[in-house]
Amino acid sequence: MVSINEIIKREVNPFDLVNIRVGNFWTENQDYTALVESIHQAVINEVEGLLDLVVMDNRSRTVLLLGDGGSGKSYLLGRLKQTFNTKAFFTYISPWSDNDYIWRHVLRYTVDSLIQVPEGQQESQLILWLKSLSAFTKRKNSSIWQVLLNDRKKFISHLKNTYKLAGIYNADIFFGLLYDLTDPELYPLACEWLRGDDLSEESMQTLNVKSCIDTEDAAKNILANFGKISIETQPIVLCFDQVESTAKFDLNPQPLFNINTTIHNDNLKNFLIIITIVKDNWMRATQIIPQTDKVRLERLLQLRPINLEQAEAIWAYRLQSLHQEANPQPNISIFPLEKILLEDNFPGGKTYPRNAIILGRQKYQEYKLSLLTKPIVIQQPNSTTPNIVIIPPTEPLRGSPRENYLAEFKIIWQKELKKTQEKITKITFVAANELIQMLQMTLEALQMQSIKPKLISGKSASSSFSYQSPKQGKVGVVWTEDPNMTSFFNIMNATHKVAQKGTCSIIYLIRLSTLGNAKLKGFQLYSQIFNGTKNIHIRPKLPSVHILETYRNLVNSTLSQELVIGGKTIQLPELQSLVRESKVLEKCVVIQDLGVVTKLTDTETKKDLRVVKEFLRSLVVTQNFMGVQALYSHAKSQFYDVSDNEIRYLIELLCEERKIKFINPKAKLEDQLVCLVA
């Protein structure tokens, strides 16, 4: 029998905000069904009504979801996907970093979402969409799918005849790629082409195509094709989230709404567009964007505050797992909290989900700390007499406010980094133009001066930038991973022109992909620029990209008012200050290779137990005290390759360094608690 108080002493605060940041509903595991179904139910009903209208007449429609920070906009997108994925194909469109690549970005993330497998299905949305096309499902065509699978020409011809009035862009190529989707060996390559990757010449030959999707117009038309041929199947829902984080949105929100207007004006069919935006940002945007864009927003839906019964239900949900472990279980579903706390702190009877969670976290922690002044009864091994231990007063166990703040950020960073590591397993999973943008915003956080985009000219200008280094002078950076050798030649040609002008004291090429061979002009130009010169070629590794992507995700969350640390929503300058103070970016080897920070040992290939040790320390700082087994559990879930012995060693090391201590070292392992050193 374990009392609820003993469990509270051991476990991590269930209201910790590090566990509730919501992002891409396809790649981040969130339980969208178990929370409180009544929250925002009216908005969900409105969206369902619009979705039903798209099903009826195939005319694309747009809904704008307005809400203050913490109202649950991103979370609501996940609930919509969870609720309606059986009647529509859902895509998540993250913020873009370059307004010159919007359509290509939208297409890329649309395909990335379509290749996801919905809950309860065995095949991806893309294959389910393909099989549900009228070309294969109408009565006279009901058995044609299997017949055409072994004949590429007949497959393409059948689709061309079925959709000859739809105005399909590059019909032979597009339908040929759809056929390639039916071949398990060609499926990954076909998806890469559809998402707009710049494929190698060999890959294009395999797919029987001569070019890739390398313009905004081509990307828009391919996206339109998806809608045109699916008018008799389910709609495609395009969910634009964190739009405040898109390129230069604060200065010019027009590009986002121009995308929506174009979808309507160019009659792109069978799409439901959902745009989430912070209410204040919408009020500023509405003063800038023209009326022609506003009228293309069919519905504006505002996320209203929740009532206290719903807030109480959120508390009960967060506490449920702790209650289930306790024996006896508490009689009150929100113990150790009380409903009067909600009434006192929200006298108007309304609040937002985030505010309810912040209050729950604070009051839960206060109750947990109050348990320190009460005696803990411990049954020691081989003893029949309970040993009563009086834990010292609360205050000496608290870290400083800044220490707590920084520790919470470090935990957030590690959790976000883990998500990134699980999501991105190849550098090419990140769009070529986004890699350079990620690096650029990271150098801004590290206070590099005079950062200017587009160092080189031409189609690939966005793959470059320059900055002023206090040690090296003007530095040029070019990052390209496209395997296509024609594209590589064009970038090297543009880089060669910059090198000849001598405007940069040094030029860095960041590229892991092949350079080609000595017969290719691109390789020859590369050799002139980087062999035997002061210019340097950096070969990046995946862990560097993980760090850059993690920081970008946190920047996007900050700009969308979704990043909460220490119970408050932080702004970009504070995030930049935190990454500098915590030095998390300095572990990025690419940044080390650029000479921006001191070169460290090769942390990309060796297990770095210092990171695990810092995580353990940060966790104790944020919790004040906790169970040793819970400390083990959280470390293991965060670092899969760390053993129990290594964790035990690190805990003992922290004790030796007098950073933490055991409250009851002679107790059984399941009863042991650790806290900060006074």
N, C-alpha and C positions, 0 to 999 in steps of 0.2 A: 504493500500500500504506500503510495506516494502522494502527499498532499499537494494541493495546487500551489501553495507558497514555496514548497521545495522545488517545484518545476519552474516557477517564476525566477527563483534564484539562479537556476542552472542555464535557462534558455535565453536566446537572443530576443530582444524586444520585437514582438511580432508586427509592430507598426513601423519598423524601420523603413524610411523612404527609399533606401538603397535598393529595396526589393520591388518597387512599384512603378519605376519609370517604364513607360510603354513606347514601343517603336513599331517597326515593321511587323504586322500581324502574321506574316508567313514565317519569319525567321526568329522571332522571340516568343518563347513559350509563355502564354498567359492563359489563365483560367477565366474565360469571359462569361461562363454560364453560372458559376457558383456564387457570384457576388449578390447584388440586390437587383432583381429583374425589374422592379418598378421604377428604378432610376432612369430618367430620360425616356420612358416608355412612349410618351406622346410623340417625341421626335422620331423614334424608331417606326412608329405607325405611319408617320408622314412620309418617311423615306420609302417604306414599303408601298405606299400608294403611288409614289412617283415611279418606282420600279415596275409596278404593274402596268402603268401607262406606257412605259417603254416596251414592255412585252406586247401590248396590244397594237401599237402603231409603228414601232421601231424608230420613232423619232427621239433623238438624243435629248436629254434633259440635264439640268444642273441644279444642285442644291448647295447652298453655302451654310456650313455649320458654324455659328458664332458662339463664342463663349469666353469668359474671363479665364485667366490662368488658373489651372486647378479644377476647372469645371468638368473635365473628363472627355475632351474632344477626341484625342487619339485612342483612348480606351473604348469610346463609343464606336469608332471605326472597326475595332476588333469584334465587338458584339454584333455589329451589322454583318460582318463576314461570317461569323459563327452562326448567325440566325438564318441568313438568306443564301448561303453558299450552295444550297440545293436548287435554287431557282435563278442563279446568276453566277458568272465567273468574276471573281474579285481580284483586283490588282492594287498594289500599294506603290504609290509614286513618291519617292523621297525628294527632298529639296535638291535642286541642281545648283552647280557652282559657276556656270557660265551660260549667259543668255544666248550665246551663239550656238548652243547645243541643246536647246530645250526639246525639240521634237525627237531628236535622237535619244535624249535622256528618257523621255516618256515611253518611247518604243522599247528601250532596253529594259526598263523596270516593268513594263507590261508583260514582256516575254518572260522575264525572271519570275514573275508571279504566276504566269500561266503554266510554267513547268513544275509548279508545286502540286503536291498530291493532297486534295481535300480530305478532311476527316471522314472516315467511313468508306473511302474509295481506294481502289487498287492502282488506278492510273492517274496521270497528271491532268490538270485542267485543260492543257493544250490538246492532249489526245482525246479527252472527253468532248471537247469542243469540236474537234475534227470529225469524230464519229457521229456527232449529233447534227451535222450539216444536212440540209434537205436533200443534197445530192445523194445521200446514202440512206435516208430514213423515209422518204416518200414510198408509198405502197409499191409502186412499180420498180423502185430501186432497192427494196428491202433486203435483197440478197446480193447486191452488186459489190458491197465492200470487200468480201472475200475474193470475188472474181477479179477485182482490179488490183489487189495487193501485189500480184506478181507481174504486172504489166505497166510500166511507168508511162509509156506513151498513151495507153488507153485511159489511165487514171487522169492524166492531164487533159486529154481530149474530153472526157466525160465532164470534168469540172468546168471547162471552158464552154461547153454546150449548155450546161445547167445555168451558168451565171453570165451568159453572153450579153445580157442587157444591164448588168450591174456596173459596167465600166471598171473592170479590175485593172489595176496598175501593174504593168509587166506580167501579164497573166501566165505566160509560159514559165517564167522564172518562179513566180510565187507559187503556182500550183505544183511545180516540180519540187520546190522545197517542202510543200505539204506532203508530197509523196515520200520524200526522204525521211519525214518524221515517222513513217510507218516501219522503217528499217531500224532495228535496235542499234546496229553498228553506225548508222549515219545520223541517228537522232541527235546526239550531242552536237555534232558539227552543224546540222541544220538549225538547231536552236541558236548557236553562236552567230550564224549568218542572220537569222531573223532578228536577233537583239542588236545587230549593227556592229559586231566585231570586225576588225580589219584583218581578214584571214590571209594566210599565206597563199602563194600561187598554187601550191600542191593541193591545199584544202579546197580552193575554189574549183580546181579541175575535178576533184572528187565529186563535188556537188553540181558539176556541169553549169557553173556560172562564170562570167567573165569579170564581174566587179562586185563590190560590196556596197552596203548602204552607207554612203559617205557624205550625204547632203541632208539638209533639213527637209527639203521638199520630198526626197525619196523616203525618209523616215515617216513623214506625215502620210504619204500615200500608202505605204505598207500598213500602217496602223489603220487607215481607212479600209483597206482590203479586209481586215479582220471583221469589221462591222458590216461591210457590204454583203458578205456571203453568209452571215449568221443571222439574217433577219427572221428566219423561221426556227431559230433555236434560242438559247438563253442570251440575255444581254451581257455586256461586259461592263463592270463597274470600275471606274478609274478613281481611286481614292488619293487625292492630293493632300498630304499631311505636312505640318510644320512649314507652311508656305512662307512664313516670315523669314525663314532661313535661306530662301532662294536668293540668287545673286542680286545684290543691290536693291532688295525689295523696299527698304526704308526710303530710298531715293526715287525709285521708279517701279511701282507694282504692276505697271502696264503689261509686261511680257506674260505674266501668269494669266491675266484675264484675256489677253489676246489669244492665247491657246484655246481657251474656252469658247471665245467668239468664233474663232476659225472652225472649230468642230461643228458649230451650228451653221455658220454661213456656208461652209463647203459641204454641208449635208452629210457629215460623217454619221452613219446610222448605228443605232442599237447600242449606244453608250449611255450609262448614267454616270455623271461626273459629280463627285462629292469633294468639296473643298473645305478644309477646316482652317479657321483663322481666329486669332485673338480679337475680341470685339474692338478694343481700342485701335488696333492696327487697321481693321476694316473701316473704322470711322475716318481715319486719316487717308486711307486709300480711296474711299468714295469721293473725296474732294479732288482727286487727281485723275482718276480714270474717266473716260468719256461715257456719255449716256448709252452709246451703242453697246458698250461692254456690260453695263448694269442691266439692260433689258434682257440679256442672255442668261441671267441668273433667275431661273423660274421660281425658286423658293429660297427664302432666307429663314433658317430655323435657329432659334437661340436656345442654348442650353441653360436652363434655369437652375437656381439653387435647389438643393434637396431639403426635405423637411427633417426634423429631428428623429422621427421614427426610422427614416432611411439611414441617417447617420448612425443611429444605434445599431441598425442591422449590419452596417459596415464593421462596426466594432465587434459585434458578435462573430462575424465571419473571420476576422483577423485572429480572434482569441480561441476559435473553435478547436484547433489542433491541440492547444495546451490543455483545454478542458477535457478532451478525450483521453489524455494520458493520466489525468488525476483520479485518485480514488480516496475518498468519494469525490464525485464531480460537483462543482459549484452549483448552487440553486439558481444563481443569477447568470444569464447568458453572457453578460459583459463584465463579470468579475475579473479583475479587481477594480474596474471602473464603475461609475454610477451615472445614471441618466441625468442627475442634477448638474453634473459637470457640463453637459451639453446645454442645458437650460440656462446656466449662469454665464457661459461663454458666448452663447448665440441667443441673446434675449429676443431677437426678432423671430425666432423659430425656424430660421433658414440658414444654410451654409453651403459650401461646396465640398465635394468628396475629399479633396486634398486637405482642406482646413480641418475636417473631422479627423483625418488620419494624423495630422500634425498634433492636434490636441490629444488624441489617444496616446500617441507616442510619449508626449511630455508627461501626462498623468500616470501612465503605466510605469515610466521610469522613476517617478517620484515615489510610487508605491513600492517598487522594487528596492529602492535605496532605504526606505523606511524599515525594511526587513533586516538591515544590517545592525540595527540597534537592539534587536531581539535575540535571545539565545537560540543557537542552533543545536539541536539534540542529535548527536552522531553515535551510532552503534559501531564501535571500533571492532576490527577483526579479533577473534579469540577473546572477546570480553563479554561478560553477562551484564555489566553495569554500564548504562549509557554515560557517555562523556559529554558534558555540557560545555560548549565553547561560546564565549561571549565575543562577538566580532566587534572590532573597534568602531568608533563613531564614523558617520558618513563622510563628513567634509574632507578629511585627509585623503580619501580614496578618489576624489574627483581630479581629473586633469584640468589644466587651464582652459578657458574658453577657446583660445586659438588652437591649443593642442587637440581638443575634441573636434573642432571644425576641420582641421587638417586631416585628422585620422578618419573622419567620415568621408572626406573627399578621396582619400587613398583607397578606401573600401569600394566606393563607387567606381573608381578607376579600374580596380582589379576585376570587378564584376563586369563592367562594360568591355574590358579587354578580353575577358573569357568569351563573351558573346561574339565578339569580332573574330576571335580565333576559330570558333565553331562555324561561323558563317562564311569566312573567306579562306579557302584552302589553296587558292592559286592567285598569284598577283594579277593575272589577266581577268579575274572576276571583277576587278575594279576598272571602270572605263578609263581609257588612256588620258583624256583631258581632266579627269577627276584626280588622278594621281598627283599631277603637278599642282593642282589647286589645294590638295590636302597638305602638301609640303609647304606651299606658300603661306597658308594660314598658321601653320606650326611655327614657321620662322617669325611671323608677326608676333606670336605669343612670346617668343624668345627675344623680342625687341631688336631684331635686325631692322636696319633703316633703309629708306628709299626703295622699298619693294615695288617693282613695276612689272606688270604682266606683259606677255607677248614680246619677248626679246627678239625672236626670229620672225620673219614675215611668211606669208603664204597660208595655205589651208591648215597647217599644223601650228600656227602661231601660238595657240592656246596651250601648247605643250611646253612652254618655256616662260621664264621670267628672269629678272635680274634683281640684285639687291646690293647694298653697300656694306661691306665687312670692315670692321675697325682694323683687322690684321691684313686682309687681302685686297682691299680696295673694291672696285666694282666687280661683282661675281655674276657670271651668267650660268643658268641652269637649264638643261634640256632633259626631259624625261619622256621616253617613248618605249613602249613594249609591243607595238604592233608588229606581227611577224611578216607582214607584207613587205617585200624588198623594194618595191616601187615607192611605197610610203617612206621607208627608211632612207632611200636615196634623196627624196624631196626634203626631208628634215635635215639630213647631212649637208645637202647643198645650201640650204638656208643658214645652217650653223656655220658653214665655211665662209659665207659672206660676212657674217658677224665677226669671225676670227680675223679675217683679212682687214677689216676696218680698225681693229685694235682698240675698240671702245671698252672691252672687258680685260681686266688684268688676268683673269683665269676663267675658263669655261669648263663646267662639269657636264658630262653625259651620264645620265642614270639609265641603265638598261641591263636587264638580265637576259632578254631574248637574244636569238642568234644575230650575228653581224653579217651573215652571208659568207661568201668566199672571195678570194683575191681577184676573181674575174669580174665581179660586180662593181659597178660604179659607186654604189653606196659605200661598200667596204673600202674602196680606194680613197674616197673622200674622208671617211672615218680615220683611216691611217694617217692622212695628211694632218688632220686636226689634232689627233690624240697620241700618236706614236712619236716619241722623241721630242715632245713639246711640254710646256708647263701645264697644258690642259689635262684633265683627269677623267678617266672612265670609271664610274662606280657601278659595281654589280650588286644590286639590292637583293636582300633576302626577305622572305615572307614576314618574319617578326617585325621588321621595320614598317612594313605596310600596315600590320595590325595596330601598331602604336599610332600611326598617322590617321588611320580610319577611326580609331577610338576617340581621338581628340576631335575629329570632325563631327562625330555623332554628338559629343558633349556640347560642341559649339552650336549645332543645330537645336539641341534641346534648350540651350540657354537663350538663344534668340527667339524661341517660341514660348519662353516663360515656363518651361517644364522641368528645369533642373533645380532641385531644392536641396540645400545643404544647411544644416543647423536650424532647420525649421523655417528658412526663408528662401524665396526665389532669388537666385543670384543673377548678376549681369555679366556681360562678356569681360570687362576689365577684371572683375573678381576671379573669374575662371582662369584668365591668363596669369593672374598673380598666383593662384593656387598651383598651376602646373609648373611655374618657375620655382616656387618654394618647395614643392614635393619632388622636383627634379624627375618626374616620370617621363618627360620627353627626352631627357638626356640618355635614356637607354636605347633610343633609336639609332642604330649603327649608321644609317644614311646621314643623319644629322651630324654624327661624329665624323664621318668621312668628309663632310663638307667643311670641317674645321670650325663649326659653330660652337660646339662643346668639346670638352676634353675626351679623347679617345679612351674607352674603357676596355676591359677584357672582353672576349668574344661571348657575350651573353646570349647570342642567338643560337649557339650550338651546344652550350653547356647549361645544365640545370643550375639555376641561381637561387640558392636557399635563402639569400638575403631578402629576396622578394617575399618569400613565405614568412620569414621571421617578421618582416615589417607588417605583413597582413595580420599575423597573430597579435602583435602589439597593438595595432590600430583597432582590432576588434575588441580587445579588452578595454581600451580607452573609451570607445563609444558606448560600451555596456556597463562600465564601472566595475562590475564583477560578473562572473559567469562560471558555468560548470566546465571542468576540464574536458569531459566527453563532448560537450557542445563545441568547444574550441577545436577538438580533433575533427568533428563532423564537418564543420564549416571549412576548415582548411583542406580536408580531403575533397569536398565538393568543388572547391575552387581550383585546386592543383591536383590533377589526376595522377601525376607521376611521382608524388611525394608519399613516402612510406610512413607508417605509424611510428617507427623508430626515429625517423628524421624529425617528425613533428615533436615527439617527446624530447629529443635532443635540443630542438630550438626553444621549447618551453623552458627547459632547464637552463639554457643559455641566457634567456631573458631574466630568469630568476637570479642567476649569478651576476648579471649586470645591474641588478636591483631596479629593473624596469617593471616587473610584475612580481607577485609573490603568491604562494599558496595560503589560503585562509585556514585550511584544515588538512595539512599534508598527511596526517596519519589515518585519515578516513579511507574507506573503500573508494576505488576509482570512480564509481558512478556518483559518489557523494562529494568528491573533491571540487573545491571552488578556487578560482584565482582572481586576483584583483590588482589594482595599481599599487605601487609602493608609495607610501605616504611621504 
